[in-house]
C-alpha cells in the first residue's frame, strides 16, 4: 500500500498538506437531499431534465449535479417506487467516471489508491451493489462504461473516502463522502501524529506532535473515543485490515482502560481482555474471573445505547 513519510522534521501545528475532493458522493442511505447544494429536502423535487432529486429549479444548472444529469436525461429513472438508496449509491461512481474522462491528472492520483476489491466482493454489502446498483446503472445510465472500472471505482471510494461536511443554512452538516486523493495516501494509526480539519471545500492536515524526518505521517480512520472493544472490529469491516498499532496491541489501551468494565463477579473495575487478540477472553485482574469476549461486548453496546439516548442537559 501507499504511505506518507516526513522528509524533514515537522513541528506541532505545522501544515503538512492541503487537499480538495476529487468528488463528493451522497451517503448510500442518505435522507432526501439535493444532489447539487446538498440541502435536506422535505419532499421530492425532480430535476426537470433527468428526474434526480434537487431542492429547486435553481440547482438544475449546478456543476456538481450536471455531471450525472446528462447521463440520466433519456431514462429519467425516478418513480415513486424507486429505492432511493440505490439511486444515491449510483451517483459517486458516475462522478468519478467523469473525473477519469475529463481530469486525467486527478484520476492518476485516484487510480494508485487501494480498492481491496477481492475482499469487498466477499461481503454482504457487495450483494447490494450487484443485485441493485449495477443493474440500475446499466438500465438507466446513458454512458458506455466498463463494469470492471465501476467496481474498482467503488472499491477505491469505499476504502479511501472521508465523511464530508458543508455549511448549509449557517450550520455545518454531513453531506456525504469525499475522495481526497492526496489525503488518502495517509495510513491509519490509533495513535496518529496528525489532525485534519475541513473548511471551504479543503481538507488540511497538521502535525499534532513532533514528527521526525523519516517517520511515517499517519491519520485516524476511526475516532479515538470508543474503546478497542468497539473500534477494532470496524477496521476489517470497513477498511479491510486489522490494526496492529501500540494501542490495539495493549489490552489496557496504553493504561487508559478505555474498554475496561466492572467484573461481573467481584464488581471491581478490572475486567479487560487477556491479550491483544480481538476475540480474546476477558479476565478480571482482581479475582481471576474469565468470560468470553462477546459478553463484555454486549454490555458495552447496551451502555453506549443508554448513553446516546441521554440529553446533554440530563444530570449524571
C-alpha positions as CSV (number, residue, x, y, z in Angstrom):
1,X,0.0,0.0,0.0
2,X,0.9,3.7,0.0
3,X,2.2,5.8,2.9
4,X,3.5,9.3,3.6
5,X,6.9,9.8,5.2
6,X,8.3,13.0,6.6
7,X,11.3,14.3,4.6
8,X,12.2,16.8,7.3
9,X,11.4,17.3,11.0
10,X,7.9,18.7,11.4
11,X,6.8,20.8,14.4
12,X,3.4,20.5,16.1
13,X,0.7,22.6,14.4
14,X,2.6,22.9,11.1
15,X,0.6,22.3,8.0
16,X,1.6,19.1,6.2
17,X,-0.8,19.1,3.3
18,X,-4.0,20.6,1.9
19,X,-6.2,18.7,-0.5
20,X,-9.5,19.0,-2.3
21,X,-12.2,16.4,-3.1
22,X,-11.9,14.7,-6.5
23,X,-15.6,14.0,-6.0
24,X,-18.2,14.2,-3.2
25,X,-20.9,11.5,-3.3
26,X,-24.0,11.3,-1.1
27,X,-24.4,8.7,1.6
28,X,-25.8,5.4,0.3
29,X,-28.6,5.6,2.9
30,X,-29.0,9.3,2.7
31,X,-32.1,11.0,3.7
32,X,-33.7,13.1,0.9
33,X,-31.2,15.8,-0.1
34,X,-30.4,17.9,-3.1
35,X,-27.7,16.5,-5.4
36,X,-26.4,19.9,-6.1
37,X,-26.3,22.0,-2.9
38,X,-26.8,19.0,-0.5
39,X,-29.6,20.8,1.3
40,X,-32.1,18.4,3.1
41,X,-35.5,18.2,1.4
42,X,-38.9,17.5,3.0
43,X,-40.4,16.3,-0.3
44,X,-39.0,15.1,-3.6
45,X,-38.4,17.8,-6.3
46,X,-37.3,16.2,-9.5
47,X,-34.8,17.8,-11.9
48,X,-36.8,18.7,-15.0
49,X,-34.1,17.2,-17.2
50,X,-33.2,13.9,-15.5
51,X,-35.7,13.5,-12.6
52,X,-33.0,13.1,-10.0
53,X,-33.6,14.9,-6.6
54,X,-32.9,18.6,-6.4
55,X,-34.2,21.1,-4.0
56,X,-35.3,23.7,-6.6
57,X,-35.0,24.7,-10.2
58,X,-32.1,27.0,-9.4
59,X,-29.9,23.9,-8.7
60,X,-30.6,22.4,-12.1
61,X,-27.8,24.4,-13.6
62,X,-25.2,23.5,-10.9
63,X,-21.9,22.0,-11.9
64,X,-21.9,19.2,-9.3
65,X,-25.3,17.7,-10.4
66,X,-24.6,18.5,-14.0
67,X,-22.1,15.6,-14.1
68,X,-24.7,12.9,-13.7
69,X,-27.7,14.8,-15.1
70,X,-26.7,14.4,-18.7
71,X,-26.4,10.6,-18.3
72,X,-29.9,10.2,-16.9
73,X,-31.9,12.5,-19.2
74,X,-33.0,9.8,-21.5
75,X,-34.2,7.3,-18.8
76,X,-35.5,9.8,-16.2
77,X,-35.2,7.0,-13.6
78,X,-37.2,8.4,-10.7
79,X,-40.6,6.9,-9.9
80,X,-42.4,6.7,-6.6
81,X,-41.4,3.1,-6.1
82,X,-37.6,3.6,-6.7
83,X,-35.3,2.7,-3.9
84,X,-33.6,5.9,-3.0
85,X,-30.5,4.2,-1.6
86,X,-29.9,2.6,-5.0
87,X,-30.2,6.0,-6.7
88,X,-27.9,7.7,-4.3
89,X,-25.4,4.8,-4.4
90,X,-25.2,5.3,-8.2
91,X,-24.0,9.0,-8.0
92,X,-20.4,8.7,-6.8
93,X,-19.2,6.2,-9.4
94,X,-20.7,8.3,-12.2
95,X,-19.0,11.4,-10.9
96,X,-15.7,9.5,-10.7
97,X,-16.0,8.3,-14.2
98,X,-16.3,11.9,-15.3
99,X,-13.1,12.7,-13.4
100,X,-11.4,9.7,-15.2
101,X,-12.5,11.1,-18.6
102,X,-12.0,14.8,-18.0
103,X,-9.3,15.3,-15.4
104,X,-6.6,12.7,-16.1
105,X,-4.2,14.4,-13.6
106,X,-6.6,13.9,-10.8
107,X,-7.6,10.3,-11.9
108,X,-3.9,9.4,-11.9
109,X,-3.8,10.2,-8.2
110,X,-7.0,8.3,-7.5
111,X,-6.0,5.3,-9.6
112,X,-3.0,4.5,-7.4
113,X,-5.1,4.0,-4.3
114,X,-6.1,0.7,-2.8
115,X,-9.5,-0.8,-3.6
116,X,-9.4,-4.1,-1.6
117,X,-11.8,-5.3,-4.3
118,X,-11.5,-9.0,-3.8
119,X,-12.1,-8.7,0.0
120,X,-15.1,-6.4,-0.6
121,X,-16.7,-8.8,-3.1
122,X,-17.0,-11.4,-0.2
123,X,-19.1,-9.1,1.9
124,X,-22.9,-8.7,2.1
125,X,-22.7,-5.0,1.1
126,X,-21.3,-6.1,-2.3
127,X,-24.5,-8.1,-2.9
128,X,-26.5,-4.9,-2.7
129,X,-24.3,-3.5,-5.5
130,X,-24.6,-6.5,-7.7
131,X,-28.3,-7.0,-7.1
132,X,-29.4,-3.4,-7.3
133,X,-26.9,-0.7,-8.1
134,X,-25.1,-2.2,-11.1
135,X,-28.4,-3.1,-12.8
136,X,-29.8,0.4,-12.1
137,X,-26.8,1.9,-13.8
138,X,-26.9,-0.5,-16.7
139,X,-30.6,0.2,-17.3
140,X,-30.7,3.9,-16.8
141,X,-27.3,5.5,-17.3
142,X,-26.7,6.7,-20.9
143,X,-22.9,6.0,-20.7
144,X,-20.9,3.2,-22.2
145,X,-18.9,2.1,-19.2
146,X,-16.8,-0.9,-18.2
147,X,-18.3,-2.6,-15.2
148,X,-14.9,-3.6,-14.0
149,X,-13.9,0.1,-13.9
150,X,-17.1,0.9,-11.9
151,X,-16.3,-1.9,-9.5
152,X,-12.7,-0.5,-9.0
153,X,-14.0,3.0,-8.5
154,X,-16.4,1.8,-5.8
155,X,-13.7,-0.1,-4.1
156,X,-11.4,2.9,-4.1
157,X,-14.2,5.2,-2.9
158,X,-15.3,2.9,-0.1
159,X,-11.7,2.3,1.1
160,X,-10.4,5.9,0.9
161,X,-13.3,8.3,1.3
162,X,-13.8,10.5,4.3
163,X,-17.1,11.9,5.7
164,X,-17.6,15.4,4.3
165,X,-19.3,18.4,5.8
166,X,-20.6,21.6,4.3
167,X,-22.1,24.8,5.8
168,X,-25.8,24.7,4.9
169,X,-28.0,27.4,6.2
170,X,-25.2,28.6,8.6
171,X,-24.7,25.1,10.1
172,X,-22.0,22.5,9.4
173,X,-23.8,19.4,8.2
174,X,-22.5,16.0,6.9
175,X,-23.5,15.7,3.2
176,X,-21.7,12.5,2.1
177,X,-18.3,11.1,1.5
178,X,-15.4,12.8,-0.3
179,X,-12.4,11.2,-2.0
180,X,-9.4,13.4,-1.5
181,X,-6.6,11.7,-3.4
182,X,-3.6,13.2,-1.6
183,X,-5.1,12.8,1.9
184,X,-6.0,9.2,1.1
185,X,-2.3,8.3,1.0
186,X,-2.1,8.7,4.8
187,X,-2.3,5.4,6.6
188,X,-4.1,4.8,9.9
189,X,-2.8,4.7,13.4
190,X,-4.9,4.8,16.6
191,X,-2.1,6.9,18.0
192,X,-1.8,9.1,15.0
193,X,0.5,12.1,14.7
194,X,-1.7,14.5,12.8
195,X,-5.2,16.0,12.9
196,X,-7.3,17.3,10.0
197,X,-9.9,19.9,9.5
198,X,-12.4,20.7,6.7
199,X,-13.1,24.2,5.6
200,X,-14.1,25.9,2.3
201,X,-14.0,22.6,0.4
202,X,-10.5,21.9,1.6
203,X,-9.1,19.3,4.0
204,X,-6.0,20.5,5.9
205,X,-3.6,18.1,7.7
206,X,-1.5,19.4,10.5
207,X,1.0,17.8,12.9
208,X,-0.2,17.4,16.4
209,X,3.1,16.1,17.9
210,X,6.7,16.5,16.7
211,X,7.4,14.3,13.7
212,X,11.0,13.3,12.9
213,X,12.5,13.1,9.5
214,X,11.9,9.6,8.1
215,X,8.9,8.9,10.4
216,X,5.6,7.9,8.9
217,X,2.8,10.5,8.9
218,X,-0.5,9.0,10.0
219,X,-4.1,9.9,10.4
220,X,-7.1,8.2,12.1
221,X,-9.8,6.4,10.2
222,X,-11.9,5.8,13.3
223,X,-12.4,8.3,16.2
224,X,-10.4,7.6,19.4
225,X,-13.2,8.0,22.0
226,X,-14.6,4.5,21.9
227,X,-12.6,1.6,23.4
228,X,-11.0,-1.1,21.4
229,X,-13.9,-3.4,22.2
230,X,-16.0,-1.3,19.8
231,X,-13.3,0.2,17.5
232,X,-11.1,-2.7,16.4
233,X,-13.8,-4.7,14.6
234,X,-14.5,-1.7,12.4
235,X,-11.1,-1.8,10.7
236,X,-11.6,-5.1,8.9
237,X,-15.3,-4.4,8.3
238,X,-14.8,-1.1,6.5
239,X,-11.1,-0.8,5.6
240,X,-10.1,-4.5,5.2
241,X,-7.2,-4.6,7.6
242,X,-6.6,-5.3,11.3
243,X,-4.9,-2.5,13.2
244,X,-1.7,-3.5,14.9
245,X,-0.7,-0.2,16.4
246,X,0.6,0.1,20.0
247,X,-2.9,0.9,21.4
248,X,-4.5,-2.1,19.7
249,X,-1.8,-4.4,20.9
250,X,-2.2,-3.4,24.5
251,X,-5.2,-4.8,26.5
252,X,-5.1,-1.7,28.7
253,X,-5.0,0.6,25.7
254,X,-1.9,2.4,26.9
255,X,-3.2,2.4,30.5
256,X,-6.3,4.4,29.6
257,X,-8.5,1.3,30.2
258,X,-11.0,2.7,27.7
259,X,-12.7,-0.8,27.3
260,X,-12.3,-2.0,30.9
261,X,-15.6,-2.7,32.8
262,X,-16.6,-3.8,36.3
263,X,-16.1,-7.5,36.8
264,X,-19.3,-9.5,36.6
265,X,-18.4,-11.5,39.6
266,X,-16.4,-9.3,42.1
267,X,-17.6,-5.9,40.8
268,X,-14.1,-4.4,40.7
269,X,-13.4,-2.2,37.6
270,X,-10.7,-4.6,36.4
271,X,-12.2,-6.8,33.7
272,X,-10.4,-6.4,30.3
273,X,-9.0,-8.6,27.5
274,X,-6.5,-11.2,28.5
275,X,-4.3,-10.3,25.4
276,X,-4.3,-8.4,22.1
277,X,-6.3,-10.9,20.2
278,X,-9.7,-9.3,19.2
279,X,-11.6,-12.5,20.2
280,X,-9.6,-13.0,23.4
281,X,-11.3,-14.0,26.6
282,X,-11.6,-11.2,29.2
283,X,-10.0,-11.7,32.6
284,X,-10.6,-9.8,35.9
285,X,-7.2,-8.8,37.3
286,X,-8.7,-8.7,40.8
287,X,-10.4,-12.1,41.2
288,X,-9.3,-14.1,38.1
289,X,-12.8,-14.4,36.7
290,X,-12.8,-15.0,32.9
291,X,-15.5,-14.6,30.3
292,X,-15.8,-14.9,26.5
293,X,-15.3,-11.5,24.7
294,X,-18.9,-11.4,23.4
295,X,-20.3,-10.8,26.9
296,X,-18.3,-7.6,27.7
297,X,-19.0,-6.5,24.1
298,X,-22.8,-6.9,24.6
299,X,-22.6,-5.0,27.9
300,X,-20.6,-2.2,26.3
301,X,-23.1,-1.9,23.4
302,X,-26.0,-1.6,25.8
303,X,-24.3,1.0,27.9
304,X,-23.5,3.0,24.7
305,X,-27.1,2.9,23.6
306,X,-28.2,4.2,27.0
307,X,-25.6,6.9,26.9
308,X,-26.6,8.2,23.5
309,X,-30.2,8.4,24.5
310,X,-29.3,10.8,27.2
311,X,-29.7,14.5,26.6
312,X,-26.8,16.8,27.3
313,X,-28.9,18.6,29.8
314,X,-29.6,15.4,31.8
315,X,-28.0,15.1,35.2
316,X,-25.4,12.3,35.6
